[in-house]
Amino acid sequence: MSLSYQKFLLFGDSITEFAFNTRPDEEAGDQFALGAALCRDYTRRLDIIQRGFSGYTSRWALHLLPKILENERSSEIVMSTIFFGTNDSASAGKQRVDLPEFTENITKMVHMLKERMIKPILIGPALHDRERWTALKPDQVDQGILRSNENNKKYSEALQRIAIEEEIPFVNLYEAFKTQGGDRWQELLCDGVHYSGKGYKVFYHELLKAIRSAFPELAPENIAYKLPGWRDVKEDGSDLMQLLKGSDL
């Protein structure tokens, strides 16, 4: 029996980078963390590989993804998220990536994954609390670098079109935040852009829903545990030793 685990790659910007952060708001104490929840669900099933890069855009990610796949032995990666658009959709500045280029970049990354038999999942940017972000980042406003729900929606819709064309799942966080957040959707964000624990919980449930629908064989409950439970192992471990013969520890 091989003890080499297949991998689930989380690839994106700061929202992916902060996926294990239990304290997006120090004053609020410990909160839900997407990365930890996925590790819990996939423990002894798949390794969760987090590759999030704060401030990055699809333009830079396009150059980065091949190296990640090379270093992580892409043959072991079975599924991957692609989550960019929050920075690309800024109105100006070096993070701005116009919609046609953004669409092309994302499509190329989807093809990179498909060529390696990796199942892609596209994630779209969520709602933006402009008032709160502006208060925290007045320097960006002074430079004319603005963010808006209007732009987030455009980039989300572009991702949805790609997903339809490529026949892959799309996690529509824009609509999920609107629907599930209701009148208190701002609570899903910790600073106007990044997610609070409540926001990550919405992300988590929507992501698992997409996996169960599009790739049911990769849902946590459908992947067998590595090795038997301790109650099923003989006291002297002889059956375990037999299982491990020839395994690539």
Secondary structure, 3 states (H helix, E strand, C coil): CCCCCCEEEEEECHHHHCCCCCCCCHHHCCCCCHHHHHHHHHCCCCEEEEEECCCCCHHHHHHHHHHHHHHCCHHHEEEEEEECCCCCCCCCCCCCCCHHHHHHHHHHHHHHHHHCCCEEEEECCCCCCHHHHHHHCHHHHHCCCCCCHHHHHHHHHHHHHHHHHHCCCEECHHHHHHHHHHHHHHHHECCCCCECHHHHHHHHHHHHHHHHHHCHHHCHHHCCCCCCCHHHCCCCCHHHHHHHCCCCC
